[in-house]
Amino acid sequence: MPQFAWAHAHETLLWADKGGSRHTFNYHLINSRNPSAQVSSVWSIPSVPRKEKLHGYHPTQKPLRLVRRAVVASSREGDLVFDPFCGSGTMGVVAKELGRFFVGSEREEGYAELAARRIGAAVRGGVLRELSGGENA
Ligand SMILES: C[S@@+](CC[C@H](N)C(=O)[O-])C[C@H]1O[C@@H](n2cnc3c(N)ncnc32)[C@H](O)[C@@H]1O
């Protein structure tokens, strides 16, 4: 039976800053393939791969690639990233991978536990990589 609706295939990212505040925009870090081209506001990123769902299910989990790009573009190592609707914890995983501090909140206990499992695994992965001198752990 055909579905008479558009297949949902995009997310809208909102970017904002407090008027007058200095914001981070690491344009050079997300523009590496062709430094002379202007970065597009449309990013083509495949949906969440199966290996990112190993710790449990969340209906609107975001791909790590998408969140990594946003965090690399708009924060620096050592910054604090806050995700008030953290769901499966994708932002927390990325924050730990990229050396940012992270605070998140999630109202559904099951999803908060899923986020904790994913973020814990990311932290352990980082420690293991350090112990093995940067090789795949
Ligand atoms: C779109 S999902 C976030 C998905 C997340 N980016 C990920 O990759 O898994 C939004 C989450 O916000 C949670 N939520 C909604 N209202 C909330 C509230 N008032 N306080 C905390 N969490 C809330 C929902 O339970 C849901 O898990």
The ligand as an SDF file (V2000), in Angstrom:
LIG
                    3D

 27 29  0  0  0  0  0  0  0  0999 V2000
   14.0680   14.6280   19.2890 C   0  0  0  0  0  0  0  0  0  0  0  0
   14.4240   13.7190   20.7310 S   0  0  0  0  0  0  0  0  0  0  0  0
   16.1660   13.9550   20.9190 C   0  0  0  0  0  0  0  0  0  0  0  0
   16.9490   12.9460   20.1460 C   0  0  0  0  0  0  0  0  0  0  0  0
   18.4400   13.0680   20.3880 C   0  0  0  0  0  0  0  0  0  0  0  0
   19.0160   14.1970   19.6950 N   0  0  0  0  0  0  0  0  0  0  0  0
   19.1220   11.7820   19.9630 C   0  0  0  0  0  0  0  0  0  0  0  0
   19.9960   11.7860   19.0790 O   0  0  0  0  0  0  0  0  0  0  0  0
   18.7520   10.7490   20.5190 O   0  0  0  0  0  0  0  0  0  0  0  0
   13.7920   14.7360   22.0170 C   0  0  0  0  0  0  0  0  0  0  0  0
   13.8390   14.1420   23.4110 C   0  0  0  0  0  0  0  0  0  0  0  0
   13.4530   15.1590   24.3270 O   0  0  0  0  0  0  0  0  0  0  0  0
   12.7640   14.5720   25.4020 C   0  0  0  0  0  0  0  0  0  0  0  0
   11.9670   15.6340   26.0360 N   0  0  0  0  0  0  0  0  0  0  0  0
   10.8450   16.2250   25.5750 C   0  0  0  0  0  0  0  0  0  0  0  0
   10.4380   17.1840   26.4050 N   0  0  0  0  0  0  0  0  0  0  0  0
   11.3400   17.2290   27.4180 C   0  0  0  0  0  0  0  0  0  0  0  0
   11.4880   18.0350   28.5820 C   0  0  0  0  0  0  0  0  0  0  0  0
   10.6060   18.9810   28.8750 N   0  0  0  0  0  0  0  0  0  0  0  0
   12.5580   17.8380   29.3810 N   0  0  0  0  0  0  0  0  0  0  0  0
   13.4670   16.8680   29.0920 C   0  0  0  0  0  0  0  0  0  0  0  0
   13.3770   16.0620   28.0010 N   0  0  0  0  0  0  0  0  0  0  0  0
   12.3320   16.2490   27.1770 C   0  0  0  0  0  0  0  0  0  0  0  0
   11.9540   13.4630   24.7490 C   0  0  0  0  0  0  0  0  0  0  0  0
   11.6350   12.4390   25.6750 O   0  0  0  0  0  0  0  0  0  0  0  0
   12.8950   12.9730   23.6350 C   0  0  0  0  0  0  0  0  0  0  0  0
   13.6380   11.8370   24.0660 O   0  0  0  0  0  0  0  0  0  0  0  0
  1  2  1  0
  2  3  1  0
  2 10  1  0
  3  4  1  0
  4  5  1  0
  5  6  1  0
  5  7  1  0
  7  8  2  0
  7  9  1  0
 10 11  1  0
 11 12  1  0
 11 26  1  0
 12 13  1  0
 13 14  1  0
 13 24  1  0
 14 15  1  0
 14 23  1  0
 15 16  2  0
 16 17  1  0
 17 18  1  0
 17 23  2  0
 18 19  1  0
 18 20  2  0
 20 21  1  0
 21 22  2  0
 22 23  1  0
 24 25  1  0
 24 26  1  0
 26 27  1  0
M  CHG  2   2   1   9  -1
M  END
$$$$
